[in-house]
Amino acid sequence: MDYFLDVILPLPLERYFSYRINEAEAQFIQPGMRVAVPFGKSKLYTAIAVSVRENITVAYEIKDIEFIIDEEPILQDGQIKFWEWIASYYMCSVGQVMKASLPKSLLLESETVIQINDSTIPDEANLSDHEFLILEALENRKALKVDDVMAILDRKTVLPILKEMLNKDLIVIQEELYNTYKPKTEKYIQLATEYKDEELLRDLLDSMTRAPMQRQAIMTLFMMRAGNKLVKSKDLESRADVSRAVIKSLVDKSILLETEQEVSRMLMDAQEGNELHELNEGQQKALLEIRESFATHKVCLLHGVTSSGKTEIYVRLIQEVLAQGKQCLYLLPEIALTTQLISRLQYFFKHQVLIYHSKYNLNERQEVWSLVLESKEPYVIIGARSAMLLPYGDLGLIVVDEEHETSFKQFDPAPRYHARDAAIVLGKMKNAEVLLGSATPSLETYYNTTVNKFSLVELKQRYGDVKMPEINMIDIKEKHRKKRMTHHFSDTLIEHMKDAFTNQEQVILFQNRRGFAPIMECNTCGYAPQCPNCDVSLTVHQHKQQLRCHYCGYHTLIPIECMACSSTDLDTKGFGTEQIEKEFLEIFPDQKVARMDLDTTRGKYSYEKIIDQVESRAVDCLIGTQMLTKGLDFRHVSLVGVLNADAMLNFPDFRAHERCFQLLTQVAGRAGRTEKRGKVLLQSYNPDHMILQQVSAYDYSTMFNQQSEDRYQFKYPPYQRLIRITFKQRDYNQTLQAGQWFVNALNQIEHGVEVLGPEFPAVSRVRNLYNVHVLVKIGKKHSPETVKGFIGKVRRSFESIKQFRSVRCNVDVDCY
């Protein structure tokens, strides 16, 4: 009898592939194990086993698997089913979900390996310089990868050279699998067995009078060896105040024995923190309501104003779930938020806290994956959206904090999932309770509570009965007219900042644009430098003396004169966080300032450094983009200044008003979080705008009702679903033709499904690729699965047309 194995390949292919296996392999392999399989002419891939079948017929030649990688599955039961749901709902392949889920170190990489051909003796006279360098490197090293050859020759086009060397039989090429995971090891020291006798040890120490450092190291080790435990080499060096060379010389003399052991990167020391506060009456009532709602609905929305103590409620619920021996997932939209929350949770849950996000390296991610998979004890996993894809076994609770945040949506590459929505489905699959928390819930989530799909619990009072910050509008049109502006600061804002600094309080300034200025313009001819790869002007970054594109990363030096007319009269338009920082220091040269935006938080620990500076009051003013609006808890901030509230209102997006309300309410919530009432100053050219008035009154329900009415009129979520199809290609006309062909095909969908486009977006060219959008609106009467199935068929037909082969087609479900 023949046996066949269905596997998932980490490729954008719509189906599973089958490979031949023998009877022993069929009995050993379990779903979720990794196997190495050949695919294509010479590639090897890591695939995930799905199921074993007998006697099948397929249209292609069935190959044998290369080998089985795992002895135990690396996925939990039901995880493949969850992957299949993501692939089905978000219209991508299971292989793409697999690639997004698994740490790269578990996806063993197939790389081209070059080795010297021992059977050929090279004729050095006929070798080119490049060939000679490659052969010389291969004599010193057993094998090279293509990347190594590029580095040796300092050029990117090396394949023609390698092909020529292959023709001359100078080298051989093979595909090999490489595991990129490197376990972390620590060196441990102990005394050699014979010196464990005290008499011999005393004799040894007496004989070492001329080697005082070595003697000191042995004596320190003797004192540290409580209960005969192994001692870390690093600890011994620092405690005895000796160098590594001293320890090494003792090891060479066989007086000390050194062993190397694997240690976890995830074990962290317990952080200092505060005891849990007693819940106030409002929090206790909310906690009770949440528990009751979980009995009827598995999803509950906690709508609590900023600083109402939502985190305390989460901690209580996590404690209960961990006590039952179940895992918890705590999803946050921003890595900056995880850094502040980690120290608080580690104080309560010690080593049971695991962190997972994109700033972690491959090895750290694999260790978290293994700890969650093995689940030897219940953990609370804190992380950004990717943490939702870990292999949960016994999941009891999912908390999605700041659930309204757009950061939960993955835009590129596929799968383009929304972590909040996927977490709700994961909770249903794992029979876990899901708690969504926000001070400004998204319209979709709040709408679901009005139709009884989710339950709603409200917290309307701040913790400690602190009043909500007082929000005042500043009309900067009037201030400009009366010449009361200093740079981009009104006299009112400067006055309040002076008062805050006098009272030893901190200030937050919010400007949702990084860099110095978005445009540099010539005052003589009006020319503004544009990105050569994208349809946007270059942003000025004065700190690095660069013009940068925020879409593709292109950068160039700030010009001294206009590139069009050679005039030196250049000026900047608009302003970003960098310019605000410079102007602040001109007005307040004695105050310390920090900036939190994408430019200052690129490093792994950069968030921690900035947050620590603010918490320890080493910084008087924090300037930042939307990063600092997301739930950060600063105890000494009394004033928040928004330098231009209008910028967020005028986006060409149906969510612009909702997002503006959320962003301004959230940034206002950073002020006055302890005893004293905070103050918020919003600078605007249009202070009477409906949304700004709703923000100043904290009137969420009026905003929800007005926006819901608009959405209903214009057929937008939550009343209709959106699917955006994007076409990308270098040629303008071909991209437009592709979009038009797709729209013509989609117009055959049943009546009532609206197809809009093709349309070029505001930034139509990015990285030299033109973008064309087609929008599909699906009403409540229509089945989304049927419409998606039709779009899938049209996409397959589209991809088979030779004319459009080079056009990329991306489908984004729920593209908001």
Residue pairs with C-beta under 8 A, 6 or more apart in sequence:
1 23
1 54
1 55
2 20
2 54
2 55
3 20
3 21
3 22
3 23
3 25
3 26
3 52
3 53
3 54
4 18
4 19
4 20
4 21
4 52
4 53
4 54
4 55
4 56
4 62
5 18
5 19
5 20
5 21
5 25
5 26
5 29
5 35
5 49
5 50
5 51
5 52
5 53
5 65
6 16
6 17
6 18
6 49
6 50
6 51
6 52
6 53
7 16
7 17
7 18
7 19
7 35
7 37
7 47
7 48
7 49
7 50
8 16
8 47
8 48
8 50
8 80
8 83
8 94
8 95
8 98
9 17
9 37
9 39
9 45
9 47
9 95
10 45
10 46
10 47
10 95
10 96
10 98
10 99
10 102
10 107
11 39
11 45
11 93
11 95
12 92
12 93
12 95
12 96
12 414
13 93
13 95
14 93
16 50
16 94
17 37
17 39
17 47
18 53
18 56
18 58
18 62
19 35
19 37
19 62
19 63
19 64
19 65
20 62
20 63
20 64
20 65
21 29
21 52
21 64
21 65
25 65
25 68
26 52
28 68
29 35
29 49
29 52
29 68
30 49
30 72
30 73
31 49
31 50
31 51
31 73
31 75
31 80
32 48
32 49
32 73
32 74
32 75
32 76
32 77
32 79
32 80
33 48
33 49
33 68
33 69
33 70
33 72
33 73
33 74
34 46
34 47
34 48
34 49
34 68
34 69
34 70
34 74
34 106
34 108
35 46
35 47
35 48
35 49
35 65
35 66
35 67
35 68
35 69
36 44
36 45
36 46
36 47
36 65
36 66
36 67
36 68
36 69
36 108
36 177
37 44
37 45
37 47
37 63
37 65
37 66
38 44
38 63
38 66
39 45
42 175
43 110
43 175
44 66
44 110
44 175
44 176
44 177
45 110
46 69
46 106
46 107
46 108
46 177
48 75
48 80
48 98
50 80
69 108
74 102
74 106
74 369
74 373
74 391
75 373
75 391
76 373
76 391
76 392
76 393
77 393
78 429
78 430
79 391
80 94
81 429
82 425
82 426
82 429
83 94
83 97
83 98
83 101
84 94
85 425
85 429
86 92
86 97
86 415
86 417
86 422
87 93
87 94
87 96
87 97
87 415
89 417
89 425
89 813
90 414
90 415
90 416
90 417
90 813
91 723
91 788
91 791
91 792
91 811
91 813
92 414
92 415
92 416
92 811
93 414
96 413
96 414
96 415
97 389
97 415
99 107
100 386
100 389
100 410
100 413
100 414
100 415
101 389
102 369
103 181
103 362
103 365
103 366
103 369
104 180
104 362
104 365
105 179
105 180
105 181
105 362
105 363
105 365
105 366
106 181
106 366
106 369
108 177
108 178
108 179
108 180
109 177
109 178
109 180
110 175
110 176
110 177
111 145
111 146
111 175
111 176
111 178
112 145
112 146
112 173
112 175
113 143
113 144
113 145
113 173
113 174
113 175
113 176
114 134
114 138
114 143
114 144
114 145
114 146
114 149
114 162
114 171
114 172
114 173
115 138
115 142
115 143
115 144
115 171
115 172
115 173
115 174
116 135
116 138
116 139
116 170
116 171
116 172
117 169
117 170
117 171
117 172
119 169
120 168
120 169
120 170
122 135
122 168
122 170
124 132
127 135
128 161
130 153
130 161
131 161
131 164
131 165
131 168
131 170
133 152
133 153
134 144
134 149
134 152
134 153
134 161
134 162
134 165
134 171
135 170
135 171
137 144
137 148
137 149
137 152
138 144
138 171
144 152
146 158
146 159
146 162
149 158
149 161
149 162
150 156
150 158
153 161
162 171
162 173
165 171
166 172
166 173
180 362
181 362
181 363
181 366
182 363
183 262
183 363
184 262
184 263
184 264
184 265
184 363
185 260
185 261
185 262
185 263
186 232
186 233
186 234
186 260
186 261
186 263
187 232
187 233
187 234
187 258
187 259
187 260
188 230
188 231
188 232
188 233
188 258
188 259
188 260
188 261
189 221
189 230
189 231
189 232
189 233
189 236
189 247
189 251
189 256
189 257
189 258
190 221
190 225
190 230
190 231
190 256
190 257
190 259
191 201
191 218
191 221
191 222
191 225
191 255
191 256
191 257
192 254
192 255
192 256
192 257
194 200
195 201
195 204
195 255
201 218
201 222
204 218
204 255
205 215
205 218
205 219
208 214
208 215
208 218
209 215
213 242
213 243
213 246
214 242
214 246
214 249
214 250
216 240
216 241
216 242
217 236
217 240
217 242
217 246
217 247
217 250
218 250
218 255
218 256
219 240
220 236
220 239
220 240
221 231
221 236
221 240
221 256
224 231
224 235
224 236
224 239
225 231
230 259
230 261
233 244
233 247
233 258
236 242
236 247
237 243
237 244
237 247
247 256
247 258
250 256
251 257
251 258
264 367
264 371
265 363
265 364
265 367
266 354
266 364
266 367
266 368
266 371
267 351
268 346
268 351
268 353
270 346
270 347
270 350
270 351
271 342
271 343
271 344
271 346
271 347
272 343
272 347
273 343
273 344
273 346
273 347
273 348
274 344
274 347
276 312
276 315
276 316
276 348
277 309
277 312
277 463
279 287
279 309
279 312
279 313
279 316
280 309
280 461
280 463
280 464
280 465
282 308
282 459
282 460
282 461
283 308
283 309
283 312
283 313
283 459
283 463
286 302
286 304
286 313
286 457
286 458
286 459
287 313
287 316
287 317
289 457
290 300
290 302
290 313
290 317
290 435
290 457
293 300
293 455
293 457
294 300
294 433
296 455
297 453
297 454
297 455
298 427
298 428
298 432
298 433
298 434
299 424
299 427
299 434
299 435
299 436
299 448
299 453
299 454
299 455
300 433
300 434
300 435
300 436
300 454
300 455
300 456
300 457
301 403
301 436
301 437
301 438
301 441
301 445
301 446
301 448
301 449
301 454
301 455
301 456
301 457
302 310
302 313
302 435
302 436
302 437
302 438
302 457
302 459
303 438
303 439
303 441
303 446
303 456
303 457
303 458
303 459
303 700
304 310
304 437
304 439
304 458
304 459
304 460
305 439
305 459
305 460
305 461
305 462
305 468
305 669
305 698
306 439
306 462
306 468
306 665
306 666
306 668
306 669
306 670
306 673
307 462
307 463
307 466
307 633
307 669
307 673
308 439
308 459
308 460
308 461
308 462
308 463
309 459
309 462
309 463
310 401
310 437
310 459
311 341
311 344
311 401
311 633
312 463
314 330
314 399
314 401
314 435
314 437
315 344
315 345
315 348
317 397
317 399
317 435
318 328
318 330
318 345
318 349
318 380
318 397
318 399
319 348
321 327
321 328
321 378
321 396
321 397
322 328
322 349
322 352
322 378
322 380
324 378
324 396
325 378
325 394
326 378
326 394
326 395
326 396
326 397
326 432
327 372
327 375
327 378
327 379
327 380
327 381
327 392
327 393
327 394
327 395
327 396
328 378
328 379
328 380
328 381
328 395
328 396
328 397
328 398
328 399
329 380
329 381
329 383
329 387
329 388
329 390
329 392
329 395
329 397
329 398
329 399
329 423
330 341
330 345
330 380
330 381
330 382
330 383
330 399
330 401
331 383
331 384
331 385
331 387
331 388
331 398
331 399
331 400
331 401
331 408
331 419
331 420
331 423
332 338
332 341
332 382
332 383
332 384
332 401
332 402
332 630
332 631
333 384
333 385
333 401
333 402
333 405
333 406
333 407
333 408
333 630
334 384
334 402
334 405
334 407
334 627
334 630
335 357
335 358
335 359
335 384
335 607
336 596
336 601
336 607
336 611
336 627
336 628
336 630
336 632
337 401
337 402
337 630
337 631
337 632
338 355
338 357
338 382
338 383
338 384
339 607
339 608
339 611
340 611
340 632
340 633
341 382
342 353
342 355
342 382
345 353
345 380
345 382
346 353
349 380
352 377
352 378
352 379
352 380
353 379
353 380
353 382
354 368
354 371
354 372
354 379
354 380
354 381
354 382
355 368
355 381
355 382
355 383
356 365
356 368
356 381
356 382
356 383
356 384
356 386
356 387
356 390
357 383
357 384
357 386
357 387
358 384
358 386
359 604
360 368
368 381
368 390
369 390
369 391
371 379
372 379
372 381
372 390
372 391
372 392
372 393
373 391
373 393
375 393
375 394
378 394
378 396
381 387
381 390
384 407
384 419
385 407
385 408
385 410
385 417
385 419
388 419
388 422
388 423
388 426
392 426
392 430
394 430
395 426
395 427
395 430
395 432
396 432
396 433
397 432
397 433
397 434
397 435
398 423
398 424
398 426
398 427
398 432
398 433
398 434
398 435
399 435
399 437
400 408
400 419
400 420
400 423
400 434
400 435
400 436
400 437
401 437
401 438
401 631
402 437
402 438
402 630
402 631
402 666
403 420
403 436
403 437
403 438
403 441
403 442
403 445
404 438
404 440
404 441
404 442
404 445
404 662
405 630
406 659
407 630
408 418
408 419
408 420
409 416
409 417
409 418
409 419
409 814
409 816
410 416
410 417
410 418
410 419
411 812
412 810
414 810
416 810
416 811
416 812
416 813
416 815
418 814
420 436
420 445
421 814
423 434
424 434
426 432
427 433
427 434
436 445
436 454
438 445
439 665
439 666
439 669
440 661
440 662
440 665
440 666
440 700
442 658
443 658
443 704
443 707
443 708
443 711
443 717
443 718
444 717
444 718
445 454
446 456
446 704
447 708
447 718
448 454
448 718
449 455
449 456
462 468
462 673
464 674
464 675
466 672
466 673
466 674
466 675
466 677
467 672
467 677
468 677
468 698
469 640
469 668
469 669
469 671
469 672
469 677
469 678
469 679
469 680
470 677
470 678
470 679
470 680
471 668
471 680
471 682
471 695
471 696
471 698
472 492
472 679
472 680
472 681
472 682
472 696
473 682
473 684
473 687
473 692
473 696
474 490
474 492
474 493
474 681
474 682
474 683
474 684
474 687
475 684
475 685
475 687
476 485
476 490
476 683
476 684
476 685
477 685
479 485
479 490
479 491
479 492
484 490
484 491
485 491
486 494
486 583
486 587
487 583
487 586
487 587
488 575
488 579
488 580
488 583
488 643
488 644
488 683
489 583
489 584
489 587
489 641
489 643
490 681
490 683
492 681
493 641
493 681
493 683
494 587
496 639
496 641
496 679
496 681
497 507
497 588
497 621
497 639
497 641
500 506
500 507
500 638
500 639
501 507
501 588
501 591
501 620
503 638
504 617
504 636
505 636
505 637
505 638
505 639
505 676
506 614
506 617
506 619
506 620
506 621
506 622
506 634
506 636
506 637
506 638
506 639
507 620
507 621
507 622
507 637
507 638
507 639
507 640
507 641
508 621
508 622
508 623
508 624
508 628
508 634
508 637
508 639
508 640
508 641
508 667
508 670
508 671
509 580
509 584
509 621
509 622
509 623
509 624
509 640
509 641
509 643
510 623
510 624
510 625
510 628
510 629
510 640
510 641
510 642
510 643
510 667
511 575
511 576
511 577
511 580
511 623
511 624
511 625
511 642
511 643
511 644
512 625
512 626
512 647
512 648
512 663
513 574
513 575
513 576
513 577
513 625
513 647
514 539
514 550
514 576
514 577
514 578
514 597
514 598
514 599
514 625
515 539
515 540
515 541
515 548
515 550
515 576
515 577
515 578
515 599
516 539
516 540
516 541
516 542
516 543
516 572
516 575
516 576
516 578
516 579
516 582
517 539
517 540
517 572
517 573
517 574
517 575
517 576
517 579
518 537
518 539
518 540
518 573
518 574
518 576
519 528
519 537
519 539
519 540
519 572
519 573
519 574
520 528
520 529
520 537
520 538
520 540
520 547
520 558
520 559
520 570
520 571
520 572
520 573
521 527
521 528
521 570
521 571
521 572
521 573
522 528
522 562
522 564
522 565
522 567
522 569
522 570
522 571
523 567
523 569
523 570
523 571
524 562
524 565
524 567
524 569
525 562
525 564
525 565
525 567
527 562
527 563
527 564
527 565
528 537
529 537
529 538
529 547
529 556
529 559
529 563
530 536
530 537
530 538
531 537
531 538
531 549
531 551
531 552
531 554
532 554
533 549
533 551
533 552
533 554
533 765
533 766
533 767
533 768
534 549
534 551
534 552
534 554
534 763
534 765
534 766
534 767
534 768
535 763
535 764
535 765
535 766
536 549
536 550
536 551
536 763
538 547
538 548
538 549
538 554
538 555
538 556
539 547
539 548
539 549
539 550
539 576
540 547
540 558
540 572
541 547
541 548
541 555
541 578
541 599
542 558
542 578
542 579
542 582
543 578
543 599
544 555
545 557
545 558
546 555
546 556
546 557
546 558
547 555
547 556
547 557
547 558
547 559
548 554
548 555
549 555
551 763
551 766
551 767
552 766
552 767
559 570
560 568
561 567
561 568
561 570
562 568
562 569
562 570
572 579
575 643
575 644
577 595
577 597
577 623
577 624
577 625
578 595
578 599
580 623
580 643
581 593
581 595
581 623
584 591
584 593
584 621
584 623
585 591
585 593
588 620
588 621
591 620
591 621
592 618
592 619
592 620
592 621
593 619
593 620
593 621
593 622
593 623
594 600
594 610
594 613
594 614
594 619
594 621
594 622
594 623
595 622
595 623
595 624
596 607
596 610
596 622
596 623
596 624
596 625
596 627
596 628
597 624
597 625
597 627
598 625
598 627
600 606
600 610
601 607
601 610
601 627
610 619
610 622
611 632
612 618
613 619
614 622
614 634
615 634
615 635
617 636
622 628
622 634
622 637
626 663
628 667
628 670
629 663
629 666
629 667
629 670
630 666
631 666
632 670
633 673
634 670
634 673
635 673
635 674
636 674
637 670
637 671
637 672
637 673
637 678
638 671
638 672
638 676
638 678
638 679
639 671
639 678
639 679
639 680
639 681
640 667
640 668
640 670
640 671
640 678
640 679
640 680
640 681
641 680
641 681
641 683
642 664
642 667
642 680
642 681
642 682
642 683
643 683
644 683
644 684
645 660
645 664
645 682
645 683
645 684
645 692
646 684
646 685
646 686
646 689
648 656
648 659
648 660
648 663
648 664
649 656
649 657
649 660
649 686
649 689
649 691
649 692
650 656
651 659
652 762
653 659
654 711
654 714
654 716
654 816
655 816
657 691
657 703
657 707
658 703
658 707
660 691
660 695
661 691
661 694
661 695
661 700
661 703
664 682
664 692
664 695
665 695
665 698
665 700
667 680
668 678
668 680
668 695
670 678
671 678
671 679
671 680
672 678
672 679
682 692
682 695
682 696
684 692
686 692
690 706
691 703
694 700
694 702
694 703
708 718
710 716
711 717
711 718
711 719
712 719
715 754
715 777
715 779
716 722
716 777
717 814
717 816
719 779
719 780
720 777
720 778
720 779
720 780
721 777
721 778
721 784
721 813
721 814
722 775
722 776
722 777
722 778
722 814
722 815
722 816
723 775
723 776
723 778
723 787
723 788
723 791
723 811
723 812
723 813
723 814
723 815
724 773
724 774
724 775
724 776
724 811
724 812
724 815
725 742
725 773
725 774
725 775
725 776
725 791
725 809
725 810
725 811
725 812
726 771
726 772
726 773
726 774
726 809
726 810
726 812
727 735
727 738
727 739
727 742
727 758
727 771
727 772
727 774
727 807
727 808
727 809
728 735
728 769
728 770
728 771
728 807
728 808
728 810
729 735
729 738
729 769
729 770
729 806
729 807
729 808
730 768
730 769
730 770
730 806
731 770
732 770
734 803
734 804
734 806
734 807
735 770
735 771
735 772
735 807
736 758
736 760
736 770
736 772
737 803
737 804
738 772
738 798
738 804
738 807
738 809
739 757
739 758
739 759
739 772
739 773
739 774
740 758
741 798
741 801
741 804
742 758
742 774
742 794
742 798
742 809
743 755
743 757
743 758
743 774
745 794
745 797
745 798
746 755
746 774
746 776
746 790
746 791
746 794
747 755
749 755
749 787
749 790
750 782
750 786
752 779
752 781
752 782
753 776
753 777
753 778
753 779
753 782
753 787
754 776
754 777
755 774
755 775
755 776
755 777
756 774
756 775
756 776
756 777
757 772
757 773
757 774
757 775
758 772
758 773
758 774
759 772
759 773
759 774
759 775
760 770
760 771
760 772
760 773
761 771
761 773
763 771
764 770
764 771
764 772
765 771
769 808
775 815
776 787
776 791
778 784
778 787
788 813
791 811
795 809
795 811
798 804
798 809
799 805
799 809
